[in-house]
Amino acid sequence: MTMNREEIRKAVADAVVSFARSEAEAAIKSIDLDDVQKMVEAQMKNLTDPLEAEIQTTTSWWVKIRNRLYITLMQQAVKAIVADVKQKIA
């Protein structure tokens, strides 16, 4: 049986899509989400360090409480997002 040009094009496209999908799945499964969480937490220091500095230098209890709340919310958000990604990948 010979294939016409359109059938060949479809067969090649299907093979490429299948290969790309399997490579993407393998790449996603190889990601160490604990490393991702550590990396995000390290980057989060750029956000939390100024808040911590303000906590140390201000006399305002409102600012201290607000900043502590912001820091706690950011930390919890990172943990929740990484946990959600872990669940969806697994």
PDB file with SEQRES, HELIX, SHEET and CRYST1 records, atoms N, CA, C and O in Angstrom:
SEQRES   1 A   90  MET THR MET ASN ARG GLU GLU ILE ARG LYS ALA VAL ALA          
SEQRES   2 A   90  ASP ALA VAL VAL SER PHE ALA ARG SER GLU ALA GLU ALA          
SEQRES   3 A   90  ALA ILE LYS SER ILE ASP LEU ASP ASP VAL GLN LYS MET          
SEQRES   4 A   90  VAL GLU ALA GLN MET LYS ASN LEU THR ASP PRO LEU GLU          
SEQRES   5 A   90  ALA GLU ILE GLN THR THR THR SER TRP TRP VAL LYS ILE          
SEQRES   6 A   90  ARG ASN ARG LEU TYR ILE THR LEU MET GLN GLN ALA VAL          
SEQRES   7 A   90  LYS ALA ILE VAL ALA ASP VAL LYS GLN LYS ILE ALA              
HELIX    1 AA1 ARG A    5  LYS A   29  1                                  25    
HELIX    2 AA2 LEU A   33  THR A   57  1                                  25    
HELIX    3 AA3 TRP A   61  ILE A   89  1                                  29    
CRYST1    1.000    1.000    1.000  90.00  90.00  90.00 P 1           1          
ATOM      1  N   MET A   1       0.843  -1.173   0.000  1.00  0.00           N  
ATOM      2  CA  MET A   1       0.000   0.000   0.000  1.00  0.00           C  
ATOM      3  C   MET A   1       0.891   1.240   0.000  1.00  0.00           C  
ATOM      4  O   MET A   1       1.812   1.352   0.808  1.00  0.00           O  
ATOM      5  N   THR A   2       0.617   2.136  -0.882  1.00  0.00           N  
ATOM      6  CA  THR A   2       1.375   3.389  -0.925  1.00  0.00           C  
ATOM      7  C   THR A   2       0.553   4.491  -0.289  1.00  0.00           C  
ATOM      8  O   THR A   2      -0.677   4.502  -0.345  1.00  0.00           O  
ATOM      9  N   MET A   3       1.273   5.409   0.312  1.00  0.00           N  
ATOM     10  CA  MET A   3       0.608   6.532   0.978  1.00  0.00           C  
ATOM     11  C   MET A   3       0.698   7.757   0.086  1.00  0.00           C  
ATOM     12  O   MET A   3       1.709   7.996  -0.576  1.00  0.00           O  
ATOM     13  N   ASN A   4      -0.371   8.521   0.082  1.00  0.00           N  
ATOM     14  CA  ASN A   4      -0.309   9.769  -0.676  1.00  0.00           C  
ATOM     15  C   ASN A   4       0.393  10.829   0.176  1.00  0.00           C  
ATOM     16  O   ASN A   4       0.717  10.598   1.341  1.00  0.00           O  
ATOM     17  N   ARG A   5       0.613  11.959  -0.416  1.00  0.00           N  
ATOM     18  CA  ARG A   5       1.366  13.034   0.235  1.00  0.00           C  
ATOM     19  C   ARG A   5       0.725  13.460   1.569  1.00  0.00           C  
ATOM     20  O   ARG A   5       1.434  13.665   2.554  1.00  0.00           O  
ATOM     21  N   GLU A   6      -0.576  13.590   1.604  1.00  0.00           N  
ATOM     22  CA  GLU A   6      -1.277  14.014   2.821  1.00  0.00           C  
ATOM     23  C   GLU A   6      -1.151  12.964   3.922  1.00  0.00           C  
ATOM     24  O   GLU A   6      -0.964  13.315   5.087  1.00  0.00           O  
ATOM     25  N   GLU A   7      -1.249  11.689   3.574  1.00  0.00           N  
ATOM     26  CA  GLU A   7      -1.098  10.616   4.557  1.00  0.00           C  
ATOM     27  C   GLU A   7       0.319  10.587   5.130  1.00  0.00           C  
ATOM     28  O   GLU A   7       0.508  10.361   6.326  1.00  0.00           O  
ATOM     29  N   ILE A   8       1.305  10.815   4.276  1.00  0.00           N  
ATOM     30  CA  ILE A   8       2.699  10.869   4.733  1.00  0.00           C  
ATOM     31  C   ILE A   8       2.884  12.044   5.692  1.00  0.00           C  
ATOM     32  O   ILE A   8       3.494  11.902   6.751  1.00  0.00           O  
ATOM     33  N   ARG A   9       2.351  13.201   5.308  1.00  0.00           N  
ATOM     34  CA  ARG A   9       2.455  14.397   6.142  1.00  0.00           C  
ATOM     35  C   ARG A   9       1.801  14.151   7.510  1.00  0.00           C  
ATOM     36  O   ARG A   9       2.355  14.526   8.544  1.00  0.00           O  
ATOM     37  N   LYS A  10       0.627  13.524   7.506  1.00  0.00           N  
ATOM     38  CA  LYS A  10      -0.066  13.244   8.765  1.00  0.00           C  
ATOM     39  C   LYS A  10       0.717  12.246   9.606  1.00  0.00           C  
ATOM     40  O   LYS A  10       0.823  12.421  10.820  1.00  0.00           O  
ATOM     41  N   ALA A  11       1.264  11.208   8.993  1.00  0.00           N  
ATOM     42  CA  ALA A  11       2.035  10.206   9.728  1.00  0.00           C  
ATOM     43  C   ALA A  11       3.283  10.830  10.359  1.00  0.00           C  
ATOM     44  O   ALA A  11       3.618  10.536  11.506  1.00  0.00           O  
ATOM     45  N   VAL A  12       3.962  11.685   9.608  1.00  0.00           N  
ATOM     46  CA  VAL A  12       5.154  12.354  10.138  1.00  0.00           C  
ATOM     47  C   VAL A  12       4.760  13.289  11.282  1.00  0.00           C  
ATOM     48  O   VAL A  12       5.417  13.305  12.323  1.00  0.00           O  
ATOM     49  N   ALA A  13       3.703  14.058  11.095  1.00  0.00           N  
ATOM     50  CA  ALA A  13       3.251  14.982  12.141  1.00  0.00           C  
ATOM     51  C   ALA A  13       2.863  14.217  13.402  1.00  0.00           C  
ATOM     52  O   ALA A  13       3.212  14.635  14.507  1.00  0.00           O  
ATOM     53  N   ASP A  14       2.152  13.109  13.255  1.00  0.00           N  
ATOM     54  CA  ASP A  14       1.764  12.298  14.413  1.00  0.00           C  
ATOM     55  C   ASP A  14       2.991  11.758  15.144  1.00  0.00           C  
ATOM     56  O   ASP A  14       3.029  11.744  16.374  1.00  0.00           O  
ATOM     57  N   ALA A  15       3.995  11.314  14.383  1.00  0.00           N  
ATOM     58  CA  ALA A  15       5.218  10.790  14.990  1.00  0.00           C  
ATOM     59  C   ALA A  15       5.965  11.888  15.746  1.00  0.00           C  
ATOM     60  O   ALA A  15       6.461  11.660  16.850  1.00  0.00           O  
ATOM     61  N   VAL A  16       6.045  13.074  15.154  1.00  0.00           N  
ATOM     62  CA  VAL A  16       6.736  14.193  15.802  1.00  0.00           C  
ATOM     63  C   VAL A  16       6.003  14.606  17.077  1.00  0.00           C  
ATOM     64  O   VAL A  16       6.634  14.837  18.108  1.00  0.00           O  
ATOM     65  N   VAL A  17       4.688  14.697  17.013  1.00  0.00           N  
ATOM     66  CA  VAL A  17       3.898  15.073  18.192  1.00  0.00           C  
ATOM     67  C   VAL A  17       4.060  14.029  19.293  1.00  0.00           C  
ATOM     68  O   VAL A  17       4.225  14.384  20.461  1.00  0.00           O  
ATOM     69  N   SER A  18       4.017  12.769  18.942  1.00  0.00           N  
ATOM     70  CA  SER A  18       4.170  11.697  19.921  1.00  0.00           C  
ATOM     71  C   SER A  18       5.545  11.760  20.583  1.00  0.00           C  
ATOM     72  O   SER A  18       5.661  11.622  21.801  1.00  0.00           O  
ATOM     73  N   PHE A  19       6.578  11.970  19.778  1.00  0.00           N  
ATOM     74  CA  PHE A  19       7.931  12.071  20.313  1.00  0.00           C  
ATOM     75  C   PHE A  19       8.057  13.281  21.237  1.00  0.00           C  
ATOM     76  O   PHE A  19       8.612  13.172  22.331  1.00  0.00           O  
ATOM     77  N   ALA A  20       7.547  14.424  20.805  1.00  0.00           N  
ATOM     78  CA  ALA A  20       7.626  15.646  21.613  1.00  0.00           C  
ATOM     79  C   ALA A  20       6.880  15.471  22.929  1.00  0.00           C  
ATOM     80  O   ALA A  20       7.349  15.913  23.977  1.00  0.00           O  
ATOM     81  N   ARG A  21       5.726  14.829  22.875  1.00  0.00           N  
ATOM     82  CA  ARG A  21       4.941  14.605  24.089  1.00  0.00           C  
ATOM     83  C   ARG A  21       5.705  13.721  25.066  1.00  0.00           C  
ATOM     84  O   ARG A  21       5.771  14.027  26.256  1.00  0.00           O  
ATOM     85  N   SER A  22       6.281  12.631  24.577  1.00  0.00           N  
ATOM     86  CA  SER A  22       7.006  11.726  25.478  1.00  0.00           C  
ATOM     87  C   SER A  22       8.245  12.402  26.059  1.00  0.00           C  
ATOM     88  O   SER A  22       8.579  12.183  27.224  1.00  0.00           O  
ATOM     89  N   GLU A  23       8.930  13.219  25.261  1.00  0.00           N  
ATOM     90  CA  GLU A  23      10.093  13.955  25.771  1.00  0.00           C  
ATOM     91  C   GLU A  23       9.676  14.981  26.824  1.00  0.00           C  
ATOM     92  O   GLU A  23      10.357  15.141  27.837  1.00  0.00           O  
ATOM     93  N   ALA A  24       8.573  15.666  26.593  1.00  0.00           N  
ATOM     94  CA  ALA A  24       8.086  16.661  27.554  1.00  0.00           C  
ATOM     95  C   ALA A  24       7.675  15.991  28.860  1.00  0.00           C  
ATOM     96  O   ALA A  24       7.975  16.497  29.941  1.00  0.00           O  
ATOM     97  N   GLU A  25       6.991  14.856  28.764  1.00  0.00           N  
ATOM     98  CA  GLU A  25       6.593  14.127  29.968  1.00  0.00           C  
ATOM     99  C   GLU A  25       7.809  13.684  30.762  1.00  0.00           C  
ATOM    100  O   GLU A  25       7.825  13.793  31.988  1.00  0.00           O  
ATOM    101  N   ALA A  26       8.834  13.182  30.067  1.00  0.00           N  
ATOM    102  CA  ALA A  26      10.058  12.750  30.747  1.00  0.00           C  
ATOM    103  C   ALA A  26      10.755  13.933  31.409  1.00  0.00           C  
ATOM    104  O   ALA A  26      11.257  13.817  32.527  1.00  0.00           O  
ATOM    105  N   ALA A  27      10.786  15.063  30.724  1.00  0.00           N  
ATOM    106  CA  ALA A  27      11.430  16.258  31.286  1.00  0.00           C  
ATOM    107  C   ALA A  27      10.692  16.739  32.527  1.00  0.00           C  
ATOM    108  O   ALA A  27      11.318  17.097  33.525  1.00  0.00           O  
ATOM    109  N   ILE A  28       9.373  16.748  32.470  1.00  0.00           N  
ATOM    110  CA  ILE A  28       8.579  17.198  33.619  1.00  0.00           C  
ATOM    111  C   ILE A  28       8.766  16.258  34.803  1.00  0.00           C  
ATOM    112  O   ILE A  28       8.893  16.710  35.941  1.00  0.00           O  
ATOM    113  N   LYS A  29       8.784  14.961  34.543  1.00  0.00           N  
ATOM    114  CA  LYS A  29       8.934  13.997  35.633  1.00  0.00           C  
ATOM    115  C   LYS A  29      10.331  14.031  36.239  1.00  0.00           C  
ATOM    116  O   LYS A  29      10.519  13.600  37.377  1.00  0.00           O  
ATOM    117  N   SER A  30      11.314  14.536  35.498  1.00  0.00           N  
ATOM    118  CA  SER A  30      12.680  14.588  36.021  1.00  0.00           C  
ATOM    119  C   SER A  30      12.933  15.817  36.886  1.00  0.00           C  
ATOM    120  O   SER A  30      13.983  15.920  37.521  1.00  0.00           O  
ATOM    121  N   ILE A  31      11.986  16.746  36.918  1.00  0.00           N  
ATOM    122  CA  ILE A  31      12.154  17.961  37.720  1.00  0.00           C  
ATOM    123  C   ILE A  31      12.073  17.604  39.198  1.00  0.00           C  
ATOM    124  O   ILE A  31      11.127  16.950  39.637  1.00  0.00           O  
ATOM    125  N   ASP A  32      13.064  18.034  39.956  1.00  0.00           N  
ATOM    126  CA  ASP A  32      13.048  17.842  41.407  1.00  0.00           C  
ATOM    127  C   ASP A  32      12.347  19.046  42.018  1.00  0.00           C  
ATOM    128  O   ASP A  32      12.925  20.129  42.113  1.00  0.00           O  
ATOM    129  N   LEU A  33      11.108  18.854  42.429  1.00  0.00           N  
ATOM    130  CA  LEU A  33      10.314  19.971  42.925  1.00  0.00           C  
ATOM    131  C   LEU A  33      10.816  20.506  44.258  1.00  0.00           C  
ATOM    132  O   LEU A  33      10.533  21.650  44.614  1.00  0.00           O  
ATOM    133  N   ASP A  34      11.556  19.691  44.995  1.00  0.00           N  
ATOM    134  CA  ASP A  34      12.165  20.212  46.222  1.00  0.00           C  
ATOM    135  C   ASP A  34      13.209  21.273  45.872  1.00  0.00           C  
ATOM    136  O   ASP A  34      13.334  22.288  46.557  1.00  0.00           O  
ATOM    137  N   ASP A  35      13.963  21.018  44.786  1.00  0.00           N  
ATOM    138  CA  ASP A  35      14.930  22.019  44.321  1.00  0.00           C  
ATOM    139  C   ASP A  35      14.221  23.273  43.833  1.00  0.00           C  
ATOM    140  O   ASP A  35      14.684  24.389  44.069  1.00  0.00           O  
ATOM    141  N   VAL A  36      13.095  23.085  43.150  1.00  0.00           N  
ATOM    142  CA  VAL A  36      12.320  24.236  42.678  1.00  0.00           C  
ATOM    143  C   VAL A  36      11.841  25.056  43.871  1.00  0.00           C  
ATOM    144  O   VAL A  36      11.923  26.284  43.857  1.00  0.00           O  
ATOM    145  N   GLN A  37      11.346  24.383  44.894  1.00  0.00           N  
ATOM    146  CA  GLN A  37      10.865  25.093  46.081  1.00  0.00           C  
ATOM    147  C   GLN A  37      12.008  25.870  46.732  1.00  0.00           C  
ATOM    148  O   GLN A  37      11.826  27.020  47.131  1.00  0.00           O  
ATOM    149  N   LYS A  38      13.185  25.249  46.841  1.00  0.00           N  
ATOM    150  CA  LYS A  38      14.337  25.932  47.435  1.00  0.00           C  
ATOM    151  C   LYS A  38      14.739  27.148  46.607  1.00  0.00           C  
ATOM    152  O   LYS A  38      15.079  28.198  47.154  1.00  0.00           O  
ATOM    153  N   MET A  39      14.697  26.997  45.288  1.00  0.00           N  
ATOM    154  CA  MET A  39      15.062  28.104  44.407  1.00  0.00           C  
ATOM    155  C   MET A  39      14.071  29.261  44.554  1.00  0.00           C  
ATOM    156  O   MET A  39      14.471  30.423  44.622  1.00  0.00           O  
ATOM    157  N   VAL A  40      12.789  28.938  44.602  1.00  0.00           N  
ATOM    158  CA  VAL A  40      11.767  29.977  44.753  1.00  0.00           C  
ATOM    159  C   VAL A  40      11.906  30.657  46.113  1.00  0.00           C  
ATOM    160  O   VAL A  40      11.794  31.878  46.216  1.00  0.00           O  
ATOM    161  N   GLU A  41      12.148  29.869  47.147  1.00  0.00           N  
ATOM    162  CA  GLU A  41      12.323  30.455  48.478  1.00  0.00           C  
ATOM    163  C   GLU A  41      13.547  31.372  48.524  1.00  0.00           C  
ATOM    164  O   GLU A  41      13.523  32.412  49.182  1.00  0.00           O  
ATOM    165  N   ALA A  42      14.614  30.984  47.825  1.00  0.00           N  
ATOM    166  CA  ALA A  42      15.803  31.837  47.771  1.00  0.00           C  
ATOM    167  C   ALA A  42      15.485  33.153  47.063  1.00  0.00           C  
ATOM    168  O   ALA A  42      15.924  34.219  47.496  1.00  0.00           O  
ATOM    169  N   GLN A  43      14.724  33.073  45.976  1.00  0.00           N  
ATOM    170  CA  GLN A  43      14.330  34.289  45.261  1.00  0.00           C  
ATOM    171  C   GLN A  43      13.369  35.135  46.093  1.00  0.00           C  
ATOM    172  O   GLN A  43      13.340  36.360  45.980  1.00  0.00           O  
ATOM    173  N   MET A  44      12.598  34.468  46.916  1.00  0.00           N  
ATOM    174  CA  MET A  44      11.635  35.181  47.749  1.00  0.00           C  
ATOM    175  C   MET A  44      12.329  36.088  48.766  1.00  0.00           C  
ATOM    176  O   MET A  44      11.734  37.047  49.259  1.00  0.00           O  
ATOM    177  N   LYS A  45      13.587  35.780  49.076  1.00  0.00           N  
ATOM    178  CA  LYS A  45      14.342  36.628  49.997  1.00  0.00           C  
ATOM    179  C   LYS A  45      14.415  38.057  49.473  1.00  0.00           C  
ATOM    180  O   LYS A  45      14.476  39.005  50.256  1.00  0.00           O  
ATOM    181  N   ASN A  46      14.409  38.213  48.147  1.00  0.00           N  
ATOM    182  CA  ASN A  46      14.405  39.566  47.570  1.00  0.00           C  
ATOM    183  C   ASN A  46      13.169  40.345  48.004  1.00  0.00           C  
ATOM    184  O   ASN A  46      13.203  41.571  48.106  1.00  0.00           O  
ATOM    185  N   LEU A  47      12.088  39.633  48.256  1.00  0.00           N  
ATOM    186  CA  LEU A  47      10.851  40.274  48.701  1.00  0.00           C  
ATOM    187  C   LEU A  47      10.784  40.398  50.220  1.00  0.00           C  
ATOM    188  O   LEU A  47      10.317  41.405  50.752  1.00  0.00           O  
ATOM    189  N   THR A  48      11.254  39.369  50.907  1.00  0.00           N  
ATOM    190  CA  THR A  48      11.085  39.357  52.358  1.00  0.00           C  
ATOM    191  C   THR A  48      12.163  40.129  53.116  1.00  0.00           C  
ATOM    192  O   THR A  48      11.898  40.637  54.205  1.00  0.00           O  
ATOM    193  N   ASP A  49      13.364  40.225  52.566  1.00  0.00           N  
ATOM    194  CA  ASP A  49      14.435  40.941  53.278  1.00  0.00           C  
ATOM    195  C   ASP A  49      14.076  42.398  53.577  1.00  0.00           C  
ATOM    196  O   ASP A  49      14.289  42.852  54.702  1.00  0.00           O  
ATOM    197  N   PRO A  50      13.536  43.148  52.604  1.00  0.00           N  
ATOM    198  CA  PRO A  50      13.144  44.529  52.937  1.00  0.00           C  
ATOM    199  C   PRO A  50      12.037  44.591  53.997  1.00  0.00           C  
ATOM    200  O   PRO A  50      12.016  45.498  54.828  1.00  0.00           O  
ATOM    201  N   LEU A  51      11.127  43.629  53.959  1.00  0.00           N  
ATOM    202  CA  LEU A  51      10.068  43.593  54.970  1.00  0.00           C  
ATOM    203  C   LEU A  51      10.656  43.300  56.352  1.00  0.00           C  
ATOM    204  O   LEU A  51      10.271  43.916  57.346  1.00  0.00           O  
ATOM    205  N   GLU A  52      11.599  42.346  56.400  1.00  0.00           N  
ATOM    206  CA  GLU A  52      12.270  42.024  57.668  1.00  0.00           C  
ATOM    207  C   GLU A  52      13.044  43.235  58.188  1.00  0.00           C  
ATOM    208  O   GLU A  52      13.020  43.526  59.384  1.00  0.00           O  
ATOM    209  N   ALA A  53      13.728  43.937  57.287  1.00  0.00           N  
ATOM    210  CA  ALA A  53      14.496  45.117  57.693  1.00  0.00           C  
ATOM    211  C   ALA A  53      13.575  46.181  58.278  1.00  0.00           C  
ATOM    212  O   ALA A  53      13.904  46.831  59.270  1.00  0.00           O  
ATOM    213  N   GLU A  54      12.418  46.347  57.646  1.00  0.00           N  
ATOM    214  CA  GLU A  54      11.469  47.336  58.153  1.00  0.00           C  
ATOM    215  C   GLU A  54      10.921  46.923  59.522  1.00  0.00           C  
ATOM    216  O   GLU A  54      10.694  47.769  60.387  1.00  0.00           O  
ATOM    217  N   ILE A  55      10.714  45.629  59.709  1.00  0.00           N  
ATOM    218  CA  ILE A  55      10.256  45.132  61.012  1.00  0.00           C  
ATOM    219  C   ILE A  55      11.278  45.494  62.094  1.00  0.00           C  
ATOM    220  O   ILE A  55      10.911  45.893  63.199  1.00  0.00           O  
ATOM    221  N   GLN A  56      12.554  45.350  61.762  1.00  0.00           N  
ATOM    222  CA  GLN A  56      13.612  45.609  62.741  1.00  0.00           C  
ATOM    223  C   GLN A  56      13.794  47.096  63.053  1.00  0.00           C  
ATOM    224  O   GLN A  56      14.233  47.458  64.145  1.00  0.00           O  
ATOM    225  N   THR A  57      13.455  47.955  62.087  1.00  0.00           N  
ATOM    226  CA  THR A  57      13.760  49.381  62.267  1.00  0.00           C  
ATOM    227  C   THR A  57      12.565  50.242  62.653  1.00  0.00           C  
ATOM    228  O   THR A  57      12.742  51.373  63.105  1.00  0.00           O  
ATOM    229  N   THR A  58      11.367  49.733  62.484  1.00  0.00           N  
ATOM    230  CA  THR A  58      10.191  50.562  62.771  1.00  0.00           C  
ATOM    231  C   THR A  58       9.755  50.426  64.231  1.00  0.00           C  
ATOM    232  O   THR A  58      10.028  49.426  64.895  1.00  0.00           O  
ATOM    233  N   THR A  59       9.085  51.440  64.690  1.00  0.00           N  
ATOM    234  CA  THR A  59       8.476  51.360  66.026  1.00  0.00           C  
ATOM    235  C   THR A  59       6.979  51.107  65.927  1.00  0.00           C  
ATOM    236  O   THR A  59       6.304  50.928  66.940  1.00  0.00           O  
ATOM    237  N   SER A  60       6.464  51.094  64.706  1.00  0.00           N  
ATOM    238  CA  SER A  60       5.032  50.916  64.487  1.00  0.00           C  
ATOM    239  C   SER A  60       4.652  49.438  64.588  1.00  0.00           C  
ATOM    240  O   SER A  60       5.149  48.602  63.833  1.00  0.00           O  
ATOM    241  N   TRP A  61       3.769  49.136  65.527  1.00  0.00           N  
ATOM    242  CA  TRP A  61       3.295  47.762  65.645  1.00  0.00           C  
ATOM    243  C   TRP A  61       2.484  47.351  64.427  1.00  0.00           C  
ATOM    244  O   TRP A  61       2.504  46.188  64.024  1.00  0.00           O  
ATOM    245  N   TRP A  62       1.773  48.304  63.844  1.00  0.00           N  
ATOM    246  CA  TRP A  62       0.995  48.012  62.644  1.00  0.00           C  
ATOM    247  C   TRP A  62       1.908  47.533  61.521  1.00  0.00           C  
ATOM    248  O   TRP A  62       1.605  46.536  60.865  1.00  0.00           O  
ATOM    249  N   VAL A  63       3.018  48.225  61.291  1.00  0.00           N  
ATOM    250  CA  VAL A  63       3.962  47.851  60.229  1.00  0.00           C  
ATOM    251  C   VAL A  63       4.589  46.498  60.542  1.00  0.00           C  
ATOM    252  O   VAL A  63       4.750  45.671  59.644  1.00  0.00           O  
ATOM    253  N   LYS A  64       4.942  46.263  61.787  1.00  0.00           N  
ATOM    254  CA  LYS A  64       5.528  44.975  62.177  1.00  0.00           C  
ATOM    255  C   LYS A  64       4.556  43.820  61.901  1.00  0.00           C  
ATOM    256  O   LYS A  64       4.932  42.798  61.325  1.00  0.00           O  
ATOM    257  N   ILE A  65       3.312  44.004  62.319  1.00  0.00           N  
ATOM    258  CA  ILE A  65       2.300  42.955  62.117  1.00  0.00           C  
ATOM    259  C   ILE A  65       2.012  42.766  60.634  1.00  0.00           C  
ATOM    260  O   ILE A  65       1.958  41.635  60.149  1.00  0.00           O  
ATOM    261  N   ARG A  66       1.827  43.865  59.914  1.00  0.00           N  
ATOM    262  CA  ARG A  66       1.545  43.791  58.476  1.00  0.00           C  
ATOM    263  C   ARG A  66       2.666  43.057  57.738  1.00  0.00           C  
ATOM    264  O   ARG A  66       2.402  42.147  56.954  1.00  0.00           O  
ATOM    265  N   ASN A  67       3.906  43.450  57.988  1.00  0.00           N  
ATOM    266  CA  ASN A  67       5.025  42.828  57.285  1.00  0.00           C  
ATOM    267  C   ASN A  67       5.168  41.355  57.643  1.00  0.00           C  
ATOM    268  O   ASN A  67       5.455  40.530  56.776  1.00  0.00           O  
ATOM    269  N   ARG A  68       4.971  41.025  58.902  1.00  0.00           N  
ATOM    270  CA  ARG A  68       5.051  39.618  59.311  1.00  0.00           C  
ATOM    271  C   ARG A  68       3.962  38.813  58.609  1.00  0.00           C  
ATOM    272  O   ARG A  68       4.200  37.681  58.190  1.00  0.00           O  
ATOM    273  N   LEU A  69       2.781  39.386  58.482  1.00  0.00           N  
ATOM    274  CA  LEU A  69       1.684  38.727  57.773  1.00  0.00           C  
ATOM    275  C   LEU A  69       2.032  38.528  56.298  1.00  0.00           C  
ATOM    276  O   LEU A  69       1.804  37.451  55.747  1.00  0.00           O  
ATOM    277  N   TYR A  70       2.582  39.558  55.661  1.00  0.00           N  
ATOM    278  CA  TYR A  70       2.995  39.437  54.255  1.00  0.00           C  
ATOM    279  C   TYR A  70       4.007  38.304  54.083  1.00  0.00           C  
ATOM    280  O   TYR A  70       3.885  37.488  53.169  1.00  0.00           O  
ATOM    281  N   ILE A  71       4.991  38.261  54.955  1.00  0.00           N  
ATOM    282  CA  ILE A  71       6.032  37.231  54.859  1.00  0.00           C  
ATOM    283  C   ILE A  71       5.424  35.846  55.029  1.00  0.00           C  
ATOM    284  O   ILE A  71       5.738  34.933  54.265  1.00  0.00           O  
ATOM    285  N   THR A  72       4.566  35.684  56.015  1.00  0.00           N  
ATOM    286  CA  THR A  72       3.922  34.388  56.262  1.00  0.00           C  
ATOM    287  C   THR A  72       3.062  33.966  55.074  1.00  0.00           C  
ATOM    288  O   THR A  72       3.093  32.805  54.665  1.00  0.00           O  
ATOM    289  N   LEU A  73       2.306  34.893  54.527  1.00  0.00           N  
ATOM    290  CA  LEU A  73       1.457  34.575  53.370  1.00  0.00           C  
ATOM    291  C   LEU A  73       2.289  34.155  52.168  1.00  0.00           C  
ATOM    292  O   LEU A  73       1.932  33.204  51.472  1.00  0.00           O  
ATOM    293  N   MET A  74       3.389  34.850  51.914  1.00  0.00           N  
ATOM    294  CA  MET A  74       4.253  34.479  50.784  1.00  0.00           C  
ATOM    295  C   MET A  74       4.844  33.088  50.980  1.00  0.00           C  
ATOM    296  O   MET A  74       4.890  32.298  50.037  1.00  0.00           O  
ATOM    297  N   GLN A  75       5.296  32.782  52.188  1.00  0.00           N  
ATOM    298  CA  GLN A  75       5.864  31.462  52.459  1.00  0.00           C  
ATOM    299  C   GLN A  75       4.821  30.366  52.276  1.00  0.00           C  
ATOM    300  O   GLN A  75       5.115  29.323  51.692  1.00  0.00           O  
ATOM    301  N   GLN A  76       3.620  30.591  52.762  1.00  0.00           N  
ATOM    302  CA  GLN A  76       2.554  29.603  52.615  1.00  0.00           C  
ATOM    303  C   GLN A  76       2.143  29.442  51.156  1.00  0.00           C  
ATOM    304  O   GLN A  76       1.837  28.335  50.712  1.00  0.00           O  
ATOM    305  N   ALA A  77       2.137  30.538  50.415  1.00  0.00           N  
ATOM    306  CA  ALA A  77       1.776  30.474  48.996  1.00  0.00           C  
ATOM    307  C   ALA A  77       2.772  29.622  48.225  1.00  0.00           C  
ATOM    308  O   ALA A  77       2.372  28.809  47.392  1.00  0.00           O  
ATOM    309  N   VAL A  78       4.052  29.793  48.488  1.00  0.00           N  
ATOM    310  CA  VAL A  78       5.074  28.993  47.806  1.00  0.00           C  
ATOM    311  C   VAL A  78       4.873  27.520  48.118  1.00  0.00           C  
ATOM    312  O   VAL A  78       4.907  26.686  47.213  1.00  0.00           O  
ATOM    313  N   LYS A  79       4.665  27.192  49.375  1.00  0.00           N  
ATOM    314  CA  LYS A  79       4.458  25.791  49.760  1.00  0.00           C  
ATOM    315  C   LYS A  79       3.218  25.213  49.090  1.00  0.00           C  
ATOM    316  O   LYS A  79       3.247  24.080  48.609  1.00  0.00           O  
ATOM    317  N   ALA A  80       2.137  25.974  49.052  1.00  0.00           N  
ATOM    318  CA  ALA A  80       0.891  25.493  48.445  1.00  0.00           C  
ATOM    319  C   ALA A  80       1.044  25.306  46.941  1.00  0.00           C  
ATOM    320  O   ALA A  80       0.556  24.322  46.385  1.00  0.00           O  
ATOM    321  N   ILE A  81       1.710  26.231  46.289  1.00  0.00           N  
ATOM    322  CA  ILE A  81       1.898  26.131  44.839  1.00  0.00           C  
ATOM    323  C   ILE A  81       2.761  24.928  44.496  1.00  0.00           C  
ATOM    324  O   ILE A  81       2.423  24.168  43.588  1.00  0.00           O  
ATOM    325  N   VAL A  82       3.867  24.739  45.204  1.00  0.00           N  
ATOM    326  CA  VAL A  82       4.741  23.597  44.932  1.00  0.00           C  
ATOM    327  C   VAL A  82       4.004  22.287  45.214  1.00  0.00           C  
ATOM    328  O   VAL A  82       4.143  21.332  44.449  1.00  0.00           O  
ATOM    329  N   ALA A  83       3.232  22.222  46.283  1.00  0.00           N  
ATOM    330  CA  ALA A  83       2.463  21.009  46.589  1.00  0.00           C  
ATOM    331  C   ALA A  83       1.448  20.719  45.492  1.00  0.00           C  
ATOM    332  O   ALA A  83       1.254  19.563  45.116  1.00  0.00           O  
ATOM    333  N   ASP A  84       0.803  21.757  44.976  1.00  0.00           N  
ATOM    334  CA  ASP A  84      -0.170  21.587  43.900  1.00  0.00           C  
ATOM    335  C   ASP A  84       0.506  21.084  42.630  1.00  0.00           C  
ATOM    336  O   ASP A  84      -0.018  20.201  41.952  1.00  0.00           O  
ATOM    337  N   VAL A  85       1.659  21.641  42.312  1.00  0.00           N  
ATOM    338  CA  VAL A  85       2.398  21.197  41.123  1.00  0.00           C  
ATOM    339  C   VAL A  85       2.842  19.752  41.297  1.00  0.00           C  
ATOM    340  O   VAL A  85       2.737  18.959  40.362  1.00  0.00           O  
ATOM    341  N   LYS A  86       3.339  19.397  42.485  1.00  0.00           N  
ATOM    342  CA  LYS A  86       3.742  18.010  42.751  1.00  0.00           C  
ATOM    343  C   LYS A  86       2.579  17.057  42.518  1.00  0.00           C  
ATOM    344  O   LYS A  86       2.740  16.003  41.903  1.00  0.00           O  
ATOM    345  N   GLN A  87       1.415  17.433  43.013  1.00  0.00           N  
ATOM    346  CA  GLN A  87       0.235  16.577  42.878  1.00  0.00           C  
ATOM    347  C   GLN A  87      -0.151  16.417  41.409  1.00  0.00           C  
ATOM    348  O   GLN A  87      -0.509  15.321  40.978  1.00  0.00           O  
ATOM    349  N   LYS A  88      -0.082  17.492  40.649  1.00  0.00           N  
ATOM    350  CA  LYS A  88      -0.490  17.426  39.247  1.00  0.00           C  
ATOM    351  C   LYS A  88       0.509  16.673  38.390  1.00  0.00           C  
ATOM    352  O   LYS A  88       0.124  16.042  37.406  1.00  0.00           O  
ATOM    353  N   ILE A  89       1.790  16.726  38.746  1.00  0.00           N  
ATOM    354  CA  ILE A  89       2.809  16.029  37.958  1.00  0.00           C  
ATOM    355  C   ILE A  89       2.814  14.544  38.278  1.00  0.00           C  
ATOM    356  O   ILE A  89       3.021  13.717  37.390  1.00  0.00           O  
ATOM    357  N   ALA A  90       2.588  14.200  39.541  1.00  0.00           N  
ATOM    358  CA  ALA A  90       2.672  12.793  39.968  1.00  0.00           C  
ATOM    359  C   ALA A  90       1.600  11.936  39.362  1.00  0.00           C  
ATOM    360  O   ALA A  90       1.545  10.735  39.629  1.00  0.00           O  
TER     361      ALA A  90                                                      
END                                                                             
